[in-house]
Amino acid sequence: MTRIFGLALVALLAGCSDSRPNLLLVTVDTLRADRLECYGGPPGVGRALCGVAAEGTRFEWALSTAPSTSPSVASLLTSLHVPQHGLTQNVESALSDEALSVAETLRDAGYATAAFVSNPMLHRVRGLDQGFHVYDHRMTRREVNRPGYAERNAKETTQAALAWARTKPPEPWFLWVHYQDPHGPYLPPGIRAMRDPKDGGRLPVLDDDSGRGGIPRYQALPGLYSPEAYEQLYRAEIALLDVQFKRLVEGLDALGAPPAILVTADHGEAFGEDGYWFAHGHSAGLDQVRVPLLYRPAPGSHGKGVAPETVSLVDVAPTLLSLAGAEAPEAFVGRALVLHDGDAPTPDRPLFVEASRQAAVVVGRDYYARDRRPGATAAPEGHAWGNENPALPSRTATLRPGGKAAPYETVEAPPALLEDALAAYLKEHPNRGAETGGEVPGELREQLRALGYGTDE
């Protein structure tokens, strides 16, 4: 009765006068931070995305909790590490009803909530729809190399989100938009056929989707074998996404109170790092888990400019709740980010990352990654995507000011502080393997299995 009365009071207050901001969360699939101009990428790439932080905040170092979509997004929505929420890239896995999401908390606080997603790994049967009044996962576009793979492009996703907004949902609202672009294959609409540069390198097309030593089978495009050509197409996808993102923001701003905006990505993409090309999910390397994180405040306030502290996607949900004036659930492991000038800096804490086999910890600007099994050595040959990945050597790196990472250093005796933190985390959260929080319906499960999603990336 107390809960019902509380929700009724929130609704009554919202109906009278509600100064809480509208909230827009945008996640971009497979977007490396260092390919955006504001993170040191090519001039002009991601101009609208970077513009979010013009009077807001850009976090130099933001890390995903995993190099795969489903576990990363689940962490973002629930503020839990992967072993805690239990949702993996395995299609047998679904988010437990017991997990509390940011959407549930905002809904209970009187927000109208809606989501528009474009990746089949975010289908509502995975349990990520918890707390959303509207959860739109309509996907009709088919991949050229995987016709069973249904997705939605950025233009269609933007149209769907703006169509919902034009219905005039009650304010305040929380809108989450997940863009599939620039996830491969890199085929930006309207881009004419390309050719390999004459002086470019040449990669083989693999018989699997691993990306280890060559072009993943699903990424292969006719007549293209050079890293340079695929890099150009990846950037072109970002550019076209940028146009649709700008359209989304301008459309929402014109309809009512402009929202506070958080923009990030689920994971990165390999462009030759560790011998992998145009692939993700195989390691906890920085190319895989470093993501952009950009904030635009609601009208009337300013951000802090460049934020040098290292942060995690588990911090997104408590940050959104802080903006809404709502209390974060006790289960949340992240913390509200420092978004404005004058706010007190927060102390460093361990941030954890998990791939299917490898794990990493970051404390401040010190990065350390190793195989979950101490002492594992690097395997000489790769495995097919979706199978157990080869071990990588234990290594460290320094996350430098300005957004540049020092080269990896292979270590036999890792720094005690980092190893102790990672060992304690792995002991507390053993690899759950095929354990699941729910069951994915047979039809979707078979479609995804046919595409290689039978096991964790």
N, C-alpha and C positions, 0 to 999 in steps of 0.2 A: 504494500500500500504506500509506503514511504517513497519507493522508486516511482510509482505511477504518479503520485502527487508532485514529485520533483520534476518529472518530465512535462506534466501539465503546466506547471509554473514556468518552466523554460519556454514552452510553446506560447504561453500567454505573454510573457515578456518580449519574446521575439515578434509577436504580432503587434505590440505597442510601439516599441522603439528599440531597434537593435543596431548597435554601432559596430558589431563584430564584422570583420572583413569577409568578403567572399574569398575563396581559396582555389587556386588552380595548381594542380600538380601535373607536370608533363614529364614522362619518361620516354627516352629515345633508345630503341634497341640497337645494341652493338656500336655505340658511339664512343670513340676514343676521345678523351679530353684534348690530347695534343694535336688533333686534327682541326681544332677550332682556332680561329685567329687569336682570341683572347687568352688562349693557353699556349701560344707560341706556334700555332699552325699557319698555313698559308694565308696571305692577306685576303680578306673578304670572305673567307669560309666561315659560315655560321654567324653572319653579322647580326641577324635578328635574335638568334639565341644568345649571343654575347651581349646584345643590347639590353637584355633583361637586367643585367647587373650594372648598367650605366650609372644609376643613382642608387644601386642596391649593394649587393655583396657577391663577390666571386671567391669561392674557396679554392685555394691553390692545390690542395691535396685532399681529394675525396675518394674513398675506396668502397667498392662493392663488397658484399659478404661472400660472393661466389661468382665464378666466371660464366654462369648459365642463367637463363631468364627466370625460370620458375622459382628456384631458391632465393635468388637475389631480390625479386619483386616481393616475395613473401616476407623477407626480412625488412624491406622498406615499409610495408604496410603494417607489420606487427611489432616492429622494433625488437625482434628476436634474432639470435644467431641461427644458422641453418639447423644444427642438431636440436635446437629448442623448438622450432616450429615444425620440423620434420618433413617439409615439402621439398622434394628433390626434383631433378629433371626426369627422373624415372616416371613413366606414365602411369604406373600403379599407385603413385603417390598423390594425395590430396591434403589440403590444409584441414586440420581438425576443427570442428565446431567450437572447441574449447579455447582456441586461440582468439584473442581480442585484437581487432584491427582498428586502425585510425578511423576508418569509415564508420564502424559501429559506434565508436566513442563520439564522433561528430554528429552522427544521426541522433544519438540519445541526447545530445546537447542542443538539438533543435535545428541542425543543418539539413538542408536538402542535399542528397548525395547522388552522384552519377558517375559512371565510368564508361569509357569507350576504348576498347583494346583491339589490337590488330595482329596478335601473334597467337596461334592455336595453343601454345603452351600456357596461355592465360585464359583458356576456355573456362566458363563458370563452373564446370564440374570439378575443376581443381580446387574449389573452395575459396577462391580469391574474391568472390562476389559478396562476401559477408559484410553487411552494413550498408550496401548500396541500394537505394530505392530503384535505380536504373542501372543495369549492367549489360551493356551492348557489346556482343562479341560476334556480330555478323561479319563474315569474311567470305568473299566470293572470288577473289583473284587467285589464279593458280600459277604456281611456279613453273618456269620453263623446263627445268630438269626433274621436277618432282610434281607431276600433275595432281597427285593426291593431296598436296600441301595447300590448304586454303589460308589466305591471309587478306589483309586490307591495306591499300596504299594510303599515303599521307593525305592526299586530296579527299578521298572518301571518308577517312577518319575525321578530318576537320569538318566536312559537311555534316556528318552525323552529330558531332558534338555541338556545332552551332545550331542545328535544327532543334536539339533539346533546349538549348539556352533561349531560343526564340519563343519557346512555350511559356516563358516568364516564370520559371520555378521560383518559389518563395525565397527571399534572401534572409539570412545568409545561405550560400550554397558552397559545396565542395565538389569540384569536378576533377577527375583524374583522366588524362588522355595518354594512352601508350601508343606511340608511333612505331611501326615495324621497320621503316626505313631508318638507317641504311643497311639493315641485315641483308646478307647475300641471298641469292646471286645479285650482283650489282648491275641492275638493269633499270636505270632511271628513265621514266617515261619521257619521250620526246628527244632523247639523245640519239643521234645518228650512229651508224656502225663505226667502230673504231678499228684502228690497226696498231699492231705492235710497233713501237719506235725502232728504227733501223739499228740503233746502237744499244737497245735494251737487252736485258737478260732473257733467259728462257727457262721455264719450269715445266716439268712433266705433269700430265693430268693423271691423277691417282685413280686406282680402282675402288677407293673408299672415300669417306668424307673426313678423314683425320686431319688433312692439311699438313701432315708431317713430311717435309721434303718436296712438296709439290702442290698442285691445285686440287682442292677437294672436288670430288666428282660432281657434287650438286652446284658448285660455283663455276664450273667450266663453261666458257662462252666460245662460240665458234671462231676459230682463227686467232684467239688471243692466248698468249703464253707468257707474256712478260709481266713482272711485278709492277712495272710502271703503268701499264694499261689498266690493270685492276685497281691500282691506287687512284688513278684519275677518275675511274667510274665510281669508286667509293666516295670521293670528294663531290662528284656530281650529284650523287644521291643526297648527300648532306645539304648541298645547295638547294635542291628542289624541296627537301623537307623544310629548310629554312623559310622558304616562301610560304608554305602552308602553316608553319608555326606563326609567322607574322600575321597571316590572315586570321588565324584562330584568336590571337591576342587582340587584334584590332576589332574583330567582330564582338568579342566579349566586352571589351571596354565601351563599345558603343551602345550596349544594351542596358547598362545599369551601372552600379558601383564597380569601378575597375578592381579586379581581384589582386590580392597578394599572390605572387607566382614563385614556385620552386621548380627548377628544371634540372634534370639529371639523366643518367643512363643506367641500364641494368648491368652492363659489363662492357669490355672493350673487344678488341679483335687483333689477331696476330698478323703482322706484316714482316715476317722473317725472323722474329724473336724465337729463340730456342729451336730454330729450324722448322717452324710451323708457318703456314701461309693461309691467310684468309679464313681463319678458324678460331674457335673459342671453346672453352670448357676443359682444356687439357692440363692447365696448371693454375697456380695462384700467383703467377708472374705479374709484374706491374702493367705490362701491356694488356693483360686480361682483366684486371680489376680496378685500374684507375679510371675514374669517371668524372665528368664535369659536374659541378654543383653551383647553380646560379640562383640568385634571389632578387626579386623585385618587390619592394614594399608596396602596400596599399597607399593611396594618395594621402599626403600629410605627414609622411615620415621618410627618413633616409636610411640607407644601409651604411655599412662600415667600409665600403670599398673592397680592398683585397684582404681576405682573411687568411693568415699564414698557418693557422692550426690545422692539424690532420684530423679529418672527420670521417664518419662512416654512414652508409645508408641506413643503419639502425637509428640514426639521429633524425631522420626525416619525419617520422610519425610524431615524436614528441615536439618537434619544432612546429609542425602544423597545429597541434593542439595548443601550444603556447600562444601562437598567433590568434587562435580562436578564444583564448581565455579559458580553456578547458584543462582539467587536470589529467595528466597521463596515468594510465593504469600502472599498478605496482609491478606488473610482469615486464613492462618495457625495460630493456637494458640500455637503450640509447639515452641521450639527453638533448634538451632543446639547445639549438645552436645559437651562438652569439652573432646576432644579425645587425646590430646597430652600434654606432659610435658611442663610446662612453660606457658600454656594458663591460663588466669585469671579465677578464679572460678566465677560462676554465683550465684546470690542471690537466696534464697529459694522462691518458689511461690506455691500457692495451686495447687494440682493435684487431679483430680476428677475421681471417679469410679462409674459406675451404673450397678446394676443388674436389673431384671425386677421390683423389688419392693424396694430394698434397695439401698442406696447410701453411698459413703464414700469420705472423703477428707484426703489428706496427705499434711502437711506442714513441710518441713525438715524431721525430724524423728518421728513426732507426727501423729498418725493415729486415725481417728474417723469415725465410721460408725453408721448409724441408718436407721430405716424404713423411707421411704419418708414422711410418716405421723407422725409428732412429737407425742411422747407419746405412740406409739403402743407397745404392750406387746407381748412376745413370745407365739405362739400358741402351745398347747400341742401335736398336732398330725400333721403329714405332709399331703401334697396333692400330687396327681399324677404329674409327671414331665410334664411341659408344662402348668399347671394350676397355679393359684396364689399361690406363696410360703408362708409358714407361716412366721410371723414376727420374727425377732431375736431381742434381747435386744440391746439398744444403748450401745456402748462399745468403749474403747480406747485401744491403744497399743503403745509401743515405738519400733521403728526400730533400733536395736542396731548396733554399729559398728561391722564388721565381718560378718554381714548377719544374725544375730539371732534376732528374734522378741520376745519381752517380752510377757508374757501371757496377754490375753485380760482382761480388767477390765470393768465390767458393771458399767455404770454411769447413775445417774438420772439427774444430773446437769452437762452437758458437758462443756469442756473448751470453754470460750466465743469466743476466736479467731477462733477456729475450727468450732463451731456451726454457728457463723456469716458468715464465708466463705461458708459453705455448704448451709445454708439457702438462701444466696444471689444467689448462683448458681442454686438451685432448683427453686427459684422464677423466675429467668431469663429463665430457661429451664424447663418448666412444662412437666410432663409425657405426651408424645404424643400418647401413646397407639398404636392403630392400624393405625395411619396415615402413609402413605407410600410415597416414592419418585418415585415410578413406579409400574409396574404390572409384576408379574411373570407368564409366560405362563402356561396354564391349565395343560398340561401333567406333567411338573416338579412339579407344585404346588400339584397335587394329589399324586404324588410319595412321596413327602416329608411329606405331611399330613399323609399318611399311616404309616410313620415312627415316628409320634409324633411331627413333626415340625409345627403344625398348629398355635401355638402361641409362644410368646417369651419364651425362657428358663427361 
